[in-house]
Amino acid sequence: MVWRIHFTTEDLARIQVSPTLGPLAETVLAMKLIRSYQMQPRKMFGPWRSQVGGKVTRRMKALTDLIPAGSHGVDLCTLTGEAPTIEQGLAALLAAPREQMLLEMGLFDRWHRLPASAWSLADPGAREPLADAMLAAHQALIEPYWTRMLACLEAEQVIRRRTLAIGGPDRLLASLQNERIRWRPPVLEVLMCNDVDLYLEGRGLSLVPSVFTGKVPNLIHDPSHPSATPRLLLPASGERVRACGLWDGPRSNGAALAALVGRNRAAVLGAVADGCTTTELASRVGISIAAASQHASVLRDAGLITSSRHGGAMLHALTPLGTGLLQAG
């Protein structure tokens, strides 16, 4: 079975690339992976699961009621949309219309019965336990890793935007192809468990990378807002997940940060601000490629940039820490 996303010329011109739906969406997806452990890529998530497996507590019951074991759960990501902070995500969750909540719960309940306790959460005035459960899950599953996750997802955004700028929308969609995704112009096919035909009709499509969507893409489309741009959540590259060291222990950045003192590395950090290859970095700063590579290595060790191979080149992007340091300077 397959999702077929139909593009017009206008849709191709309106493709967007976003870095993330935010920490609340990743919290929901992370809980889904825990509740459906057999569906997750164990090689990628094994270390994370071993670190958080004992941290799912009774405080999270309202959330786990909406994500029964062995299922993908109610589509809370459609309800909350894009939220850059956990506070904004919780506010969106508390404010979601009752009718929309009931619609998403009803769609899920057709395939997997929800417990009776879940239905009481549809009333906006009764969602405080759900918000508290979501906050607890975020603190346990996402918060310790969020800075590195955001760096990984922003690197994905840089690569996709670069592909779009250089090769156009057709090249970008072709670059998504894997065992689950096929680009057969003008239709993007995503192998899933049901058949869906989505005609974009001039709305375009937003491509959003995600760490915890696992191997399975996720289409976020709210029928109650027909003019809104649909979002396609795509798994972050396993190579970039490894490069960002998402599940590693705390890093010691003191020595590397000390090496940043001076104008040369400040210039290098500024040159990486909108993403660049090592060759472009050397050209922007006026140094040799070897020197640019060495500076990038120090910045990467300090947690200020992330580097990923893209084609035959190494592409560099700022991490949130690097962005903050650059803005402070």
NULO-882671 format. One record per residue (C-alpha): x, y, z. Coordinates in Angstrom, 1 decimal. Example, Ala and Ser with C-alpha at 12.3 -4.5 7.8 and 13.67 -1.06 7.14 Angstrom:
u = 12.3 | v = -4.5 | w = 7.8;
u = 13.7 | v = -1.1 | w = 7.1;
END
This chain:
u = 0.0 | v = 0.0 | w = 0.0;
u = 1.2 | v = 3.5 | w = -0.7;
u = 0.6 | v = 7.2 | w = 0.0;
u = 0.6 | v = 9.1 | w = -3.3;
u = 1.3 | v = 12.8 | w = -3.0;
u = 0.4 | v = 14.6 | w = -6.2;
u = 2.3 | v = 17.7 | w = -7.2;
u = 1.4 | v = 20.5 | w = -9.6;
u = 4.0 | v = 22.9 | w = -11.0;
u = 2.8 | v = 25.4 | w = -8.4;
u = 3.3 | v = 22.8 | w = -5.6;
u = 6.8 | v = 22.1 | w = -6.8;
u = 7.6 | v = 25.9 | w = -6.6;
u = 6.2 | v = 26.0 | w = -3.0;
u = 8.2 | v = 23.2 | w = -1.4;
u = 9.5 | v = 24.2 | w = 2.0;
u = 12.3 | v = 22.7 | w = 4.1;
u = 11.9 | v = 23.1 | w = 7.9;
u = 14.4 | v = 22.0 | w = 10.7;
u = 11.9 | v = 20.4 | w = 13.1;
u = 8.3 | v = 20.4 | w = 14.4;
u = 9.8 | v = 21.0 | w = 17.8;
u = 10.5 | v = 19.2 | w = 21.1;
u = 6.8 | v = 18.3 | w = 21.8;
u = 6.4 | v = 16.5 | w = 18.5;
u = 9.7 | v = 14.6 | w = 19.1;
u = 8.5 | v = 13.7 | w = 22.6;
u = 5.3 | v = 12.2 | w = 21.1;
u = 7.3 | v = 10.3 | w = 18.5;
u = 9.8 | v = 9.1 | w = 21.1;
u = 7.0 | v = 7.7 | w = 23.3;
u = 5.6 | v = 5.9 | w = 20.2;
u = 8.9 | v = 4.2 | w = 19.6;
u = 9.1 | v = 3.1 | w = 23.2;
u = 5.5 | v = 1.8 | w = 23.1;
u = 6.1 | v = 0.0 | w = 19.8;
u = 9.7 | v = -1.1 | w = 20.3;
u = 9.5 | v = -3.8 | w = 17.7;
u = 9.0 | v = -1.1 | w = 15.0;
u = 12.1 | v = 0.9 | w = 15.8;
u = 15.5 | v = 0.6 | w = 14.1;
u = 17.3 | v = -1.0 | w = 17.0;
u = 20.8 | v = -0.2 | w = 15.8;
u = 20.0 | v = 3.5 | w = 15.8;
u = 17.9 | v = 3.7 | w = 19.0;
u = 19.4 | v = 0.9 | w = 21.1;
u = 21.7 | v = 3.1 | w = 23.2;
u = 18.9 | v = 5.7 | w = 23.7;
u = 16.5 | v = 3.0 | w = 24.7;
u = 18.9 | v = 1.6 | w = 27.3;
u = 19.3 | v = 5.1 | w = 28.8;
u = 15.6 | v = 6.0 | w = 29.1;
u = 13.9 | v = 2.6 | w = 29.3;
u = 13.4 | v = 2.8 | w = 33.1;
u = 12.2 | v = 6.5 | w = 33.0;
u = 8.7 | v = 5.9 | w = 31.8;
u = 6.6 | v = 6.4 | w = 35.0;
u = 3.0 | v = 6.5 | w = 36.2;
u = 3.2 | v = 10.3 | w = 35.8;
u = 3.1 | v = 9.8 | w = 32.0;
u = -0.1 | v = 7.7 | w = 32.1;
u = -2.3 | v = 10.3 | w = 30.4;
u = 0.1 | v = 10.2 | w = 27.4;
u = 0.5 | v = 6.5 | w = 27.3;
u = -3.3 | v = 6.1 | w = 27.4;
u = -3.3 | v = 7.9 | w = 24.0;
u = -0.4 | v = 5.6 | w = 22.7;
u = -1.5 | v = 2.1 | w = 23.6;
u = 1.4 | v = -0.5 | w = 23.6;
u = 2.1 | v = -1.9 | w = 20.2;
u = 0.5 | v = 1.0 | w = 18.3;
u = 1.4 | v = 4.4 | w = 16.8;
u = -1.1 | v = 6.1 | w = 19.0;
u = -3.3 | v = 9.2 | w = 18.5;
u = -1.9 | v = 11.7 | w = 16.0;
u = -1.0 | v = 14.4 | w = 18.6;
u = 1.5 | v = 16.0 | w = 16.2;
u = -1.3 | v = 17.1 | w = 13.9;
u = -3.1 | v = 18.7 | w = 16.9;
u = -0.2 | v = 20.7 | w = 18.1;
u = 1.6 | v = 21.5 | w = 14.8;
u = 5.0 | v = 23.2 | w = 14.8;
u = 6.1 | v = 24.5 | w = 18.2;
u = 9.7 | v = 25.7 | w = 18.7;
u = 9.7 | v = 25.2 | w = 22.5;
u = 8.1 | v = 22.7 | w = 24.8;
u = 6.1 | v = 25.5 | w = 26.4;
u = 4.6 | v = 26.6 | w = 23.1;
u = 3.8 | v = 22.9 | w = 22.3;
u = 2.0 | v = 22.4 | w = 25.6;
u = 0.0 | v = 25.6 | w = 25.1;
u = -1.1 | v = 24.4 | w = 21.7;
u = -2.1 | v = 21.0 | w = 23.2;
u = -4.2 | v = 22.6 | w = 25.9;
u = -5.8 | v = 25.0 | w = 23.3;
u = -6.6 | v = 22.4 | w = 20.6;
u = -10.4 | v = 22.3 | w = 19.9;
u = -12.3 | v = 19.5 | w = 21.5;
u = -13.8 | v = 18.5 | w = 18.1;
u = -10.4 | v = 18.2 | w = 16.5;
u = -9.1 | v = 16.1 | w = 19.5;
u = -12.2 | v = 13.8 | w = 19.2;
u = -11.6 | v = 13.5 | w = 15.4;
u = -8.0 | v = 12.3 | w = 15.9;
u = -9.0 | v = 9.9 | w = 18.7;
u = -11.9 | v = 8.5 | w = 16.7;
u = -9.7 | v = 7.9 | w = 13.7;
u = -7.3 | v = 5.9 | w = 15.8;
u = -10.0 | v = 4.1 | w = 17.8;
u = -11.2 | v = 2.5 | w = 14.5;
u = -8.1 | v = 0.4 | w = 14.4;
u = -6.9 | v = 0.2 | w = 18.0;
u = -9.3 | v = 0.6 | w = 21.0;
u = -8.5 | v = 3.4 | w = 23.3;
u = -9.0 | v = 2.9 | w = 27.1;
u = -12.0 | v = 4.7 | w = 28.6;
u = -9.7 | v = 7.0 | w = 30.6;
u = -8.4 | v = 8.5 | w = 27.4;
u = -11.7 | v = 9.9 | w = 26.2;
u = -11.9 | v = 12.3 | w = 29.2;
u = -8.8 | v = 14.1 | w = 27.8;
u = -10.8 | v = 15.5 | w = 24.8;
u = -12.2 | v = 18.3 | w = 26.9;
u = -9.8 | v = 21.2 | w = 26.9;
u = -10.6 | v = 21.9 | w = 30.6;
u = -9.5 | v = 18.3 | w = 31.5;
u = -6.1 | v = 18.2 | w = 29.7;
u = -3.9 | v = 19.3 | w = 32.6;
u = -2.9 | v = 15.7 | w = 33.3;
u = -2.0 | v = 15.2 | w = 29.7;
u = 0.1 | v = 18.4 | w = 29.7;
u = 1.9 | v = 17.2 | w = 32.9;
u = 2.4 | v = 13.7 | w = 31.4;
u = 3.9 | v = 15.3 | w = 28.2;
u = 6.2 | v = 17.5 | w = 30.2;
u = 7.5 | v = 14.5 | w = 32.3;
u = 8.0 | v = 12.5 | w = 29.1;
u = 9.9 | v = 15.5 | w = 27.5;
u = 12.2 | v = 15.8 | w = 30.5;
u = 13.0 | v = 12.1 | w = 30.5;
u = 13.2 | v = 11.3 | w = 26.8;
u = 14.1 | v = 14.4 | w = 24.9;
u = 15.5 | v = 17.2 | w = 27.1;
u = 18.9 | v = 15.6 | w = 27.8;
u = 19.5 | v = 15.2 | w = 24.1;
u = 17.8 | v = 18.2 | w = 22.6;
u = 20.8 | v = 20.4 | w = 21.8;
u = 22.5 | v = 17.7 | w = 19.8;
u = 19.2 | v = 16.7 | w = 18.2;
u = 18.6 | v = 20.2 | w = 17.1;
u = 22.1 | v = 20.4 | w = 15.6;
u = 21.4 | v = 17.1 | w = 13.7;
u = 18.0 | v = 18.4 | w = 12.4;
u = 19.4 | v = 21.8 | w = 11.4;
u = 22.2 | v = 20.0 | w = 9.4;
u = 19.5 | v = 18.0 | w = 7.6;
u = 17.8 | v = 21.3 | w = 6.8;
u = 21.0 | v = 22.8 | w = 5.4;
u = 21.6 | v = 19.9 | w = 3.1;
u = 18.1 | v = 19.8 | w = 1.8;
u = 17.9 | v = 23.5 | w = 1.2;
u = 21.2 | v = 23.3 | w = -0.6;
u = 19.9 | v = 20.5 | w = -2.8;
u = 16.8 | v = 22.6 | w = -3.5;
u = 18.8 | v = 25.7 | w = -4.3;
u = 21.3 | v = 23.9 | w = -6.6;
u = 19.1 | v = 21.2 | w = -8.2;
u = 15.6 | v = 22.5 | w = -7.9;
u = 12.5 | v = 20.7 | w = -6.5;
u = 12.8 | v = 17.7 | w = -8.8;
u = 16.4 | v = 17.0 | w = -7.6;
u = 15.3 | v = 17.5 | w = -3.9;
u = 12.4 | v = 15.0 | w = -4.2;
u = 14.6 | v = 12.5 | w = -6.1;
u = 17.2 | v = 12.8 | w = -3.2;
u = 14.6 | v = 11.5 | w = -0.8;
u = 14.3 | v = 8.1 | w = -2.5;
u = 15.0 | v = 5.0 | w = -0.4;
u = 13.3 | v = 1.7 | w = 0.3;
u = 10.1 | v = 3.5 | w = 1.3;
u = 10.0 | v = 6.6 | w = -0.9;
u = 9.9 | v = 6.8 | w = -4.7;
u = 9.7 | v = 10.0 | w = -6.8;
u = 7.8 | v = 9.3 | w = -10.0;
u = 7.1 | v = 12.8 | w = -11.3;
u = 4.7 | v = 14.4 | w = -10.5;
u = 3.9 | v = 11.9 | w = -7.7;
u = 5.8 | v = 11.2 | w = -4.6;
u = 5.1 | v = 7.6 | w = -3.4;
u = 5.6 | v = 6.6 | w = 0.2;
u = 5.1 | v = 2.9 | w = 1.1;
u = 2.8 | v = 2.7 | w = 4.1;
u = 0.1 | v = 0.5 | w = 5.6;
u = -2.8 | v = 2.1 | w = 3.8;
u = -3.6 | v = 3.8 | w = 0.4;
u = -3.9 | v = 7.6 | w = 0.4;
u = -4.1 | v = 10.0 | w = -2.5;
u = -3.2 | v = 13.6 | w = -1.4;
u = -3.6 | v = 16.3 | w = -4.0;
u = -1.6 | v = 19.3 | w = -2.9;
u = -3.6 | v = 21.7 | w = -5.1;
u = -1.2 | v = 24.6 | w = -4.9;
u = -0.4 | v = 24.3 | w = -1.1;
u = 3.1 | v = 22.9 | w = -1.6;
u = 4.7 | v = 20.5 | w = 0.9;
u = 6.9 | v = 21.1 | w = 3.9;
u = 9.7 | v = 18.6 | w = 4.4;
u = 10.6 | v = 18.2 | w = 8.1;
u = 13.4 | v = 16.0 | w = 9.4;
u = 12.8 | v = 14.0 | w = 12.6;
u = 15.0 | v = 11.9 | w = 14.8;
u = 12.2 | v = 9.8 | w = 16.4;
u = 10.0 | v = 9.1 | w = 13.4;
u = 12.3 | v = 6.1 | w = 13.1;
u = 12.3 | v = 4.5 | w = 9.7;
u = 8.7 | v = 5.3 | w = 8.9;
u = 7.8 | v = 8.7 | w = 7.3;
u = 4.8 | v = 10.5 | w = 8.8;
u = 2.4 | v = 12.7 | w = 6.9;
u = 0.8 | v = 15.5 | w = 8.9;
u = -2.3 | v = 16.9 | w = 7.2;
u = -5.1 | v = 18.5 | w = 9.1;
u = -8.4 | v = 18.1 | w = 7.1;
u = -10.0 | v = 20.8 | w = 9.3;
u = -7.5 | v = 23.3 | w = 7.8;
u = -7.7 | v = 22.5 | w = 4.1;
u = -5.5 | v = 25.5 | w = 3.1;
u = -2.6 | v = 24.6 | w = 5.4;
u = 0.6 | v = 23.2 | w = 3.9;
u = 0.9 | v = 19.5 | w = 4.6;
u = 4.1 | v = 18.3 | w = 6.3;
u = 6.0 | v = 15.2 | w = 5.5;
u = 8.2 | v = 14.0 | w = 8.5;
u = 11.2 | v = 12.2 | w = 7.2;
u = 13.8 | v = 10.2 | w = 9.2;
u = 17.0 | v = 12.0 | w = 9.9;
u = 20.0 | v = 10.4 | w = 8.2;
u = 21.6 | v = 7.6 | w = 10.3;
u = 25.0 | v = 9.0 | w = 9.3;
u = 24.1 | v = 12.4 | w = 10.7;
u = 22.7 | v = 10.9 | w = 13.9;
u = 26.0 | v = 9.1 | w = 14.4;
u = 28.0 | v = 12.2 | w = 13.5;
u = 26.1 | v = 14.3 | w = 16.1;
u = 26.8 | v = 11.7 | w = 18.8;
u = 23.2 | v = 12.0 | w = 20.0;
u = 23.4 | v = 9.3 | w = 22.7;
u = 27.0 | v = 10.0 | w = 23.8;
u = 27.9 | v = 11.1 | w = 27.3;
u = 28.6 | v = 14.8 | w = 28.2;
u = 31.4 | v = 16.3 | w = 26.2;
u = 34.3 | v = 18.3 | w = 27.7;
u = 34.4 | v = 21.4 | w = 25.6;
u = 36.8 | v = 23.5 | w = 27.7;
u = 40.1 | v = 22.9 | w = 25.8;
u = 38.4 | v = 23.2 | w = 22.4;
u = 36.6 | v = 26.4 | w = 23.3;
u = 39.8 | v = 27.9 | w = 24.6;
u = 41.3 | v = 27.3 | w = 21.1;
u = 38.6 | v = 29.6 | w = 19.6;
u = 40.1 | v = 32.8 | w = 21.0;
u = 41.2 | v = 35.0 | w = 18.1;
u = 39.9 | v = 36.6 | w = 15.0;
u = 40.6 | v = 33.7 | w = 12.6;
u = 38.2 | v = 31.2 | w = 14.2;
u = 35.6 | v = 33.9 | w = 14.8;
u = 35.7 | v = 34.5 | w = 11.0;
u = 35.4 | v = 30.8 | w = 10.3;
u = 32.4 | v = 30.5 | w = 12.6;
u = 30.7 | v = 33.4 | w = 10.9;
u = 31.4 | v = 31.9 | w = 7.5;
u = 29.6 | v = 28.7 | w = 8.5;
u = 26.4 | v = 30.7 | w = 9.5;
u = 24.4 | v = 29.8 | w = 6.4;
u = 26.0 | v = 26.5 | w = 5.7;
u = 29.0 | v = 25.9 | w = 3.5;
u = 31.5 | v = 23.3 | w = 2.3;
u = 35.1 | v = 23.2 | w = 3.3;
u = 36.1 | v = 24.6 | w = -0.1;
u = 33.6 | v = 27.4 | w = 0.3;
u = 34.7 | v = 28.1 | w = 3.8;
u = 38.3 | v = 28.5 | w = 2.7;
u = 37.3 | v = 30.9 | w = -0.1;
u = 35.1 | v = 33.0 | w = 2.3;
u = 37.8 | v = 33.4 | w = 4.9;
u = 40.7 | v = 33.6 | w = 2.5;
u = 42.6 | v = 30.6 | w = 3.9;
u = 43.8 | v = 27.2 | w = 2.4;
u = 41.5 | v = 24.3 | w = 2.3;
u = 43.7 | v = 22.4 | w = 4.7;
u = 43.5 | v = 25.3 | w = 7.2;
u = 39.7 | v = 25.5 | w = 6.8;
u = 39.4 | v = 21.8 | w = 7.5;
u = 41.6 | v = 22.1 | w = 10.6;
u = 39.5 | v = 25.1 | w = 11.9;
u = 36.3 | v = 23.2 | w = 11.2;
u = 37.6 | v = 20.2 | w = 13.1;
u = 38.3 | v = 22.3 | w = 16.2;
u = 34.8 | v = 24.0 | w = 16.0;
u = 33.2 | v = 20.6 | w = 15.6;
u = 35.0 | v = 19.2 | w = 18.7;
u = 33.8 | v = 22.2 | w = 20.6;
u = 30.2 | v = 21.4 | w = 19.7;
u = 29.8 | v = 24.7 | w = 17.7;
u = 29.3 | v = 23.2 | w = 14.2;
u = 28.2 | v = 19.9 | w = 12.8;
u = 29.8 | v = 18.4 | w = 9.6;
u = 28.1 | v = 15.9 | w = 7.3;
u = 29.3 | v = 14.4 | w = 4.0;
u = 27.1 | v = 15.5 | w = 1.0;
u = 28.1 | v = 14.0 | w = -2.3;
u = 31.8 | v = 14.5 | w = -2.6;
u = 32.0 | v = 17.4 | w = -0.2;
u = 31.9 | v = 18.0 | w = 3.6;
u = 29.0 | v = 20.4 | w = 4.5;
u = 29.2 | v = 22.4 | w = 7.7;
u = 26.4 | v = 24.0 | w = 9.7;
u = 26.1 | v = 25.8 | w = 13.0;
u = 24.8 | v = 24.1 | w = 16.1;
u = 22.5 | v = 26.1 | w = 18.5;
u = 25.6 | v = 26.6 | w = 20.7;
u = 27.5 | v = 27.9 | w = 17.8;
u = 24.7 | v = 30.2 | w = 16.8;
u = 24.4 | v = 31.5 | w = 20.3;
u = 28.2 | v = 32.2 | w = 20.6;
u = 28.2 | v = 33.9 | w = 17.2;
u = 25.3 | v = 36.2 | w = 18.2;
u = 26.8 | v = 36.9 | w = 21.5;
u = 30.0 | v = 38.0 | w = 19.8;
END
